Every structure is written in C-alpha cells, then in structure tokens.
Amino acid sequence: MAEKSNKDILGELGVDLEPVKKVAHSPREERIIAGFEEIQRFVEEHGHEPAHGEDKDIFERLYATRLDQIRAQEDCHSLVAEMDGQGLLETVGRVAEPSKEYESDKELLADLGVEPPKESDVTFLKHVKPRAEVKAAEEIANRTRCEDFENYKPLFDKVQSDLKLGLVEAKLLKDQKDRDYMAKIEQGDWFIVNGQKAFVAELSEERTHGFDKKDNRLRVIYDNGTESDLLLRSLQKALYEDDAGRRIVGLSAGPLFDDDLSGDDLASGTIYVLRSKSEHPMIAENRTVIHKIGVTGGDVKKRIANAKLDPTYLMADVEVVATYELYNINRTKLEKLIHRFFENAKLEIEIKDRFGNPVSPKEWFLIPLSVIDEVVDRIKDGSISNCVYDTDSATLVKRKV
C-alpha cells in the first residue's frame, strides 16, 4: 500500500491548502471599510448608533450620515456586510436619508455645514473632544442612579410634607432682591431646579478645577432617585438659567419676630388666642383646652365685640387669653401655617346661628394654651418644621423622618 503524502492526509481532513487570495480593494472601497470600522468603534464606545442633531458632536453627526449612505447604497452595503456583527446595516424601522455618494470626509463635513480646518492650522484637532462637549460634561455632570437613595427618601418626603403644610416655602430666585443669599449654596440646602427637588448632600473643600479657577464640588441628590457630581458654580448657573428655579427655605430664613423693636420696625399684626364662654355642653366640659387661633392686623377687642351674634365665635362671648405681636411677617401665610399645623386637632362641632341654621365654625382647636405658646416660640426660632402635634399626649413631638 502506497504511503500517503502529507498533502493527501490534509486533504482528507478537509484542509484547503490553496493559498488565500488577497482581495484587492479600490481606494474608494478601502475608505468605505475604514469608515465603517470607525462607526463600529463609536458604537462599542458609546453603546448606541450615531445620531443626527445639532446638539450632537460633529463626529457623531458625520458617522450618522456616513452610516445612512452605506445602508442606502447596495455596493457599500455588500462590501461591509460580513463585518456587520452589530446589526448596523439592518434597515427595518429606519428611514434612510437620500442616497448621495461622498468621495471624502471633507464633502461630508461640508454637507454638515462645517468647514474643516487644515492640518497646518493651529485649530486642527485630531480625535479630540470639542471643548463644548467637555464643558457640557463639567457643567451638567451626567446623573447616575443614587445607590443609597433609601437613606434620603424620608428627607424628600418630609420636605414635600412641609411644603404642603406651609412649614417651608419654595421662593423663586429671580423674584428675590437678595440674590446673593438665595444663590448661596451650602451642604444641606434644598432647591428646585428644572422641576426637580435637589438636596446638596455633600460639599467638598474649595479646590482648583481647570484654568486655575477655584470651586467646590457637590454631591446633589434629586427626588427621582438620581444624583450628580458637579461643581458649585454649575448648580448656580442651572438655577439662574431656570426661570422657575427656587430655593426651599423655612420660616427661620428671615426676621419673623423681633424681640428688640426699633424705631424702624412696624407691628404688622397680632396672633390672638380666644376661649369661648359658650354654655354648649361639649364646650363647657372642655373649655380650658378649646381655643380659637387667628391672626389680625387690627384691634383684637374690636374684632370680638359682637362675638355672641357671630357663629364664627360659637354664638357666644369670648375672652382673649393670649396675644403675640408680629413684626415683618406675612399675616396670611402665618395663619395658614398655624391652622395646618394643628389640622389634626380641629374642633368638629355644629351649632345653630341666630336664624336656626346649622353651621360648623372653623379655626377652633382642642389644644392646651401651653402648647400654643411653645408653637409660637418654635416658629420664632425656626424649629417648628421638626415637630408635629400629638393629639394623644397633647404635646409637641419630634417629627419622624
């Protein structure tokens, strides 16, 4: 039996010994292949196909136009089909732009409205991110998912509740005279920017950040469960550019009451607390803890002169048991704040007016006078937002967060 040669053995194993013929491509075909490989690298790096749009980087717009042409031209499509492991040539659901053949990237750039610089020009950049893109990254600072958002969610819930109750206020920055204060940013501050509540969780020491500019870096948590790492000036800029940008402040953020009244201070009203002299069984039994709380800019005694004829005062005379003078404060907002704070202690009672019609007077509450004193003191020092009124113990307790 004749001995088999290596060639015969390799042939039986299915090994083709014919040399692989090197495919020769024209310069145009080589440009198409190289251009498609650049598109593939873009997709690998960014995780998405290049897209059109004036807000996109010029290179992404160039790649998007180039990909449209490769998809639209049969010879280009066939040339790179075997390379397309990413499915970039699929045209289902896509609308290709009108077919046009470009001989160079220079023509592509011209169609995009860009005059490419010469390589000898000092402005010529090769594979360098445009400064606009870098600046946008610094100022906007892509948001990421906040991994420990469960630690911050109670804080957002509390702020939302305080806004609803009127314990804090979202002040429009552009309407404030003291813009420097309103735009000042410190750790623990709250803002509303682009429609989202933002909490400054961390603030770094001032450092140099490019071009010898000193700035602080912030960790900002947003109410949608995301966070961003951005410069302090970037947040300030976002607040200024947002026409609805707001700072969330408590009542302690301004002079609500003044212990020392100077000649330039004008009393703007009085908180008054009344006690009813009604003989209604329910009122008579709980007279010492049933109080009406109001705020007025006039004389309290004149206001209650005809109390026994007014269902607002339970159709009975009343006595003034406490008053607190106000200076530099919005009376309406303060009254709403107090009434909302004691909402769960509102007196539910129905009486007859002088015509025999049933009425349900408001602004009466089941609260000890000592608690009202404490609430006024806490409004003065700004700590009222940390408390709630507990009806079971008839005391102020720390708000749960």
C-alpha positions in Angstrom: 0.0 0.0 0.0 1.4 3.3 -1.1 2.3 5.7 1.7 0.0 8.7 1.8 1.6 12.1 1.5 1.0 14.9 3.9 -1.0 16.7 1.2 -3.3 13.7 0.9 -3.8 13.4 4.6 -4.5 17.1 5.0 -6.9 16.8 2.0 -8.8 14.0 3.8 -9.1 16.2 6.9 -10.7 18.9 4.8 -7.8 21.4 5.0 -7.6 23.6 1.9 -4.0 24.1 1.0 -4.7 26.6 -1.7 -3.3 30.0 -0.7 -5.9 32.6 0.3 -6.1 35.1 -2.4 -5.8 38.6 -1.1 -8.8 40.7 -2.2 -7.7 43.9 -3.7 -9.9 46.9 -2.9 -10.0 50.1 -4.7 -9.1 53.3 -2.7 -12.9 54.1 -2.5 -13.7 50.7 -1.1 -10.9 51.0 1.5 -12.3 54.3 2.6 -15.8 52.8 2.9 -14.4 49.9 5.0 -12.3 52.2 7.2 -15.3 54.5 7.7 -17.5 51.6 8.7 -14.9 50.4 11.2 -14.9 53.9 12.8 -18.7 53.7 13.1 -18.3 50.3 14.8 -15.8 51.7 17.3 -18.2 54.5 18.1 -21.0 52.1 18.8 -18.7 50.0 21.0 -17.6 53.0 23.0 -21.0 54.8 23.4 -23.4 51.9 23.4 -25.6 53.3 20.7 -25.6 54.2 17.0 -24.5 57.6 15.9 -27.4 60.0 15.6 -28.2 63.2 13.7 -28.9 66.5 15.5 -27.4 69.9 16.1 -26.9 69.1 19.7 -24.7 66.1 18.8 -20.9 66.1 18.5 -19.7 66.8 14.9 -18.0 63.4 14.7 -21.3 61.6 15.7 -23.2 63.5 13.1 -20.5 62.6 10.5 -20.8 58.9 11.4 -24.6 59.0 11.3 -24.5 60.5 7.8 -21.9 58.0 6.7 -23.9 55.1 8.0 -27.0 56.3 6.2 -25.1 56.2 2.9 -23.7 52.8 3.5 -27.1 51.4 4.2 -28.6 53.1 1.1 -26.0 52.1 -1.5 -26.1 48.4 -2.4 -22.4 48.2 -3.3 -21.4 49.7 0.0 -23.8 47.5 1.9 -22.4 44.3 0.3 -18.8 45.4 0.8 -19.1 45.6 4.7 -22.0 43.1 5.2 -19.6 40.4 6.5 -18.1 42.8 9.0 -21.5 43.8 10.5 -21.6 41.9 13.8 -23.6 44.7 15.4 -26.5 44.7 13.1 -25.9 48.3 11.9 -27.0 47.6 8.3 -30.5 46.5 9.3 -32.9 49.0 7.9 -36.2 47.7 9.4 -38.0 50.6 11.1 -35.4 53.1 9.8 -35.7 55.8 7.3 -32.5 56.4 5.3 -31.6 59.8 4.1 -31.5 60.4 0.3 -28.6 58.5 -1.3 -25.6 60.5 -2.1 -22.1 59.4 -2.6 -19.2 61.2 -0.9 -15.7 60.9 -2.1 -14.2 62.2 1.2 -15.0 63.2 4.7 -14.4 66.8 3.6 -17.5 66.6 1.4 -19.4 65.1 4.4 -18.4 67.9 6.6 -19.4 70.4 4.0 -22.8 68.9 3.9 -23.0 69.2 7.6 -22.2 72.9 7.4 -18.7 72.6 8.8 -15.5 74.0 7.2 -12.8 71.5 8.1 -9.5 73.2 9.2 -6.2 72.5 7.5 -3.8 70.2 9.3 -1.3 73.1 9.4 -3.9 75.2 11.2 -3.3 75.5 15.0 -7.1 74.9 15.4 -6.9 71.5 13.8 -7.8 68.8 16.3 -7.4 65.1 15.6 -9.5 62.7 17.7 -10.0 65.3 20.4 -13.3 66.1 22.1 -14.6 69.5 21.3 -14.4 72.0 24.2 -18.1 72.4 24.1 -18.6 68.8 24.9 -16.1 68.8 27.7 -17.7 71.9 29.2 -21.1 70.4 29.0 -19.8 67.4 30.8 -18.4 69.5 33.6 -21.5 71.7 34.0 -24.2 69.2 33.5 -22.3 66.3 35.1 -24.3 63.2 33.9 -26.6 62.0 36.6 -26.3 58.4 37.9 -28.5 56.2 40.0 -28.3 57.1 43.7 -27.4 53.7 45.2 -28.3 54.8 48.8 -31.4 56.8 47.9 -33.4 54.9 50.6 -31.4 57.0 53.1 -32.5 60.2 51.5 -36.1 59.4 50.5 -37.5 60.2 54.0 -35.9 63.7 53.8 -37.6 64.3 50.4 -40.9 63.1 51.9 -40.6 65.4 54.8 -39.8 68.4 52.6 -42.8 67.6 50.4 -45.0 67.4 53.5 -43.6 70.7 54.9 -44.3 72.4 51.6 -47.8 71.2 51.7 -48.3 72.3 55.3 -46.7 75.6 54.7 -43.9 75.0 57.2 -41.3 75.7 54.4 -41.6 77.8 51.3 -40.1 77.5 47.8 -39.0 81.0 46.9 -38.5 81.9 43.3 -34.9 83.0 42.9 -35.4 85.6 40.2 -38.0 87.4 42.3 -35.7 87.9 45.3 -33.9 91.1 45.9 -31.1 89.3 47.9 -29.9 87.2 45.0 -26.5 86.6 46.6 -28.2 84.9 49.6 -30.7 83.0 47.5 -28.0 81.6 45.2 -25.6 80.8 48.1 -25.0 77.0 48.2 -24.1 75.1 51.4 -24.3 71.5 52.4 -27.9 70.6 53.5 -29.5 73.2 51.2 -32.6 72.4 49.2 -33.5 73.7 45.7 -36.0 73.1 42.9 -34.2 73.1 39.6 -35.7 72.1 36.3 -38.8 70.9 38.1 -37.0 68.6 40.5 -36.2 68.9 44.2 -32.5 68.8 44.7 -30.6 68.2 48.0 -27.0 69.2 48.5 -25.8 66.1 50.4 -22.0 66.9 50.3 -19.8 69.9 49.6 -16.1 69.5 49.2 -13.3 71.9 50.2 -12.6 74.6 47.7 -10.1 73.4 45.1 -8.7 74.4 41.7 -10.7 72.9 38.9 -9.2 73.8 35.5 -7.9 77.1 34.3 -6.9 78.0 37.9 -10.5 78.6 38.9 -11.3 77.6 42.4 -14.6 75.9 43.1 -16.4 73.4 45.3 -17.6 70.0 44.1 -21.0 68.9 45.2 -22.9 65.7 45.6 -26.5 66.6 44.7 -29.4 64.1 45.2 -32.6 64.5 43.2 -36.1 63.4 44.0 -36.2 61.0 41.1 -33.6 58.8 42.8 -30.6 60.1 40.8 -27.5 62.0 41.8 -24.8 64.1 40.2 -21.3 65.1 41.0 -20.9 68.7 39.8 -19.3 72.0 40.5 -20.9 74.6 42.8 -20.9 77.2 40.0 -22.6 74.7 37.7 -25.6 74.3 40.0 -25.7 78.1 40.5 -25.8 78.6 36.7 -28.5 76.0 36.3 -30.6 77.8 39.0 -30.1 81.2 37.3 -31.0 79.8 33.9 -34.1 78.1 35.1 -36.9 80.8 35.2 -38.7 78.6 37.8 -35.6 77.9 39.9 -36.4 78.1 43.6 -34.7 77.8 47.0 -36.6 75.9 49.7 -36.5 77.9 52.9 -38.0 77.6 56.4 -39.7 80.4 58.2 -36.4 81.0 60.1 -34.8 82.3 56.9 -35.9 85.8 57.6 -37.0 88.1 60.5 -40.4 86.8 61.6 -40.5 88.3 65.0 -38.2 90.8 66.7 -37.6 90.7 70.4 -36.0 94.1 70.2 -38.4 96.6 68.5 -36.5 99.5 66.9 -38.0 102.8 65.6 -37.9 101.5 62.0 -39.9 98.3 62.8 -43.6 98.4 62.4 -46.0 95.9 64.0 -47.7 94.1 61.2 -50.3 92.2 63.2 -51.2 90.0 66.2 -51.7 86.3 66.8 -54.6 86.1 69.2 -55.9 83.1 71.2 -59.6 83.1 72.3 -61.5 81.0 74.8 -65.3 80.6 74.4 -67.8 81.4 77.2 -70.5 79.3 75.5 -72.7 77.0 77.7 -72.8 74.3 75.0 -72.2 71.1 77.0 -69.2 69.9 74.9 -67.6 73.3 75.1 -68.3 73.8 78.8 -66.8 70.5 79.6 -63.5 71.1 77.7 -63.4 74.9 78.0 -59.7 75.1 79.1 -58.4 73.3 76.0 -60.7 74.7 73.3 -59.1 77.7 71.7 -59.6 79.8 68.6 -56.4 80.9 67.0 -56.2 83.7 64.5 -54.0 86.5 63.1 -55.2 90.1 62.6 -53.8 93.4 61.6 -56.4 95.3 63.6 -57.6 95.7 67.2 -58.5 92.3 68.7 -61.0 93.7 71.1 -62.9 95.4 68.3 -62.8 92.2 66.3 -64.6 90.2 69.0 -67.0 93.0 70.2 -70.1 91.2 68.7 -68.9 87.6 69.2 -72.3 86.4 70.6 -74.0 87.2 67.4 -71.4 85.6 65.1 -71.3 81.8 64.5 -67.6 82.2 63.9 -67.3 82.7 67.7 -69.7 79.9 68.6 -72.6 82.4 69.1 -71.2 83.4 72.5 -68.9 85.9 74.1 -65.2 85.1 74.2 -62.2 86.1 76.2 -58.7 86.8 75.0 -56.2 84.5 76.8 -53.0 85.3 74.8 -51.7 87.6 72.1 -48.3 87.7 70.3 -47.3 90.8 68.4 -45.8 90.3 64.9 -43.2 92.3 63.1 -42.1 92.0 59.5 -44.2 89.0 58.6 -46.9 87.9 56.2 -50.0 87.5 58.4 -52.0 85.4 55.9 -49.2 82.9 55.5 -48.6 82.6 59.2 -52.2 82.0 60.0 -52.4 79.2 57.4 -49.2 77.7 58.8 -50.7 77.5 62.3 -54.0 76.1 61.2 -52.3 73.5 59.1 -50.0 72.6 61.9 -53.0 71.9 64.2 -55.1 70.3 61.5 -55.4 67.0 63.4 -56.7 68.8 66.5 -59.5 70.8 64.8 -62.7 71.0 66.8 -65.6 69.4 65.0 -68.8 70.9 66.3 -72.1 72.1 64.8 -74.2 74.9 66.3 -77.3 76.9 65.3 -76.9 80.5 64.1 -79.4 83.2 65.1 -81.7 82.1 62.3 -81.7 78.5 63.4 -79.4 77.3 60.5 -76.7 74.7 61.3 -73.1 76.0 61.0 -69.7 74.4 61.6 -67.3 77.1 62.9 -63.7 76.9 61.9 -60.4 77.9 63.5 -61.2 76.3 66.8 -58.9 73.6 68.1 -58.5 71.2 71.0 -55.1 72.4 72.2 -53.7 73.4 75.7 -52.6 77.0 75.9 -49.1 75.9 76.9 -48.7 74.1 73.5 -49.7 77.2 71.6 -47.0 79.2 73.5 -44.4 76.6 72.5 -45.5 76.6 68.9 -45.1 80.4 68.7 -41.6 80.1 70.2 -40.7 77.4 67.7 -41.9 79.5 64.8 -39.6 82.3 66.1 -36.5 80.1 66.2 -37.4 78.1 63.0 -37.6 74.7 64.7 -41.3 74.3 64.1 -40.6 72.1 61.0 -39.0 69.5 63.2 -42.2 68.9 65.3 -45.8 67.7 65.0 -48.7 67.9 67.4 -49.6 64.6 69.0 -53.3 64.6 70.0 -53.0 61.6 72.3 -50.4 63.2 74.6 -51.4 66.8 73.8 -47.7 67.7 73.3 -45.3 68.5 70.5 -43.2 65.5 69.5 -40.3 65.2 67.1 -41.3 64.6 63.5 -40.4 61.2 62.2 -38.2 61.2 59.1 
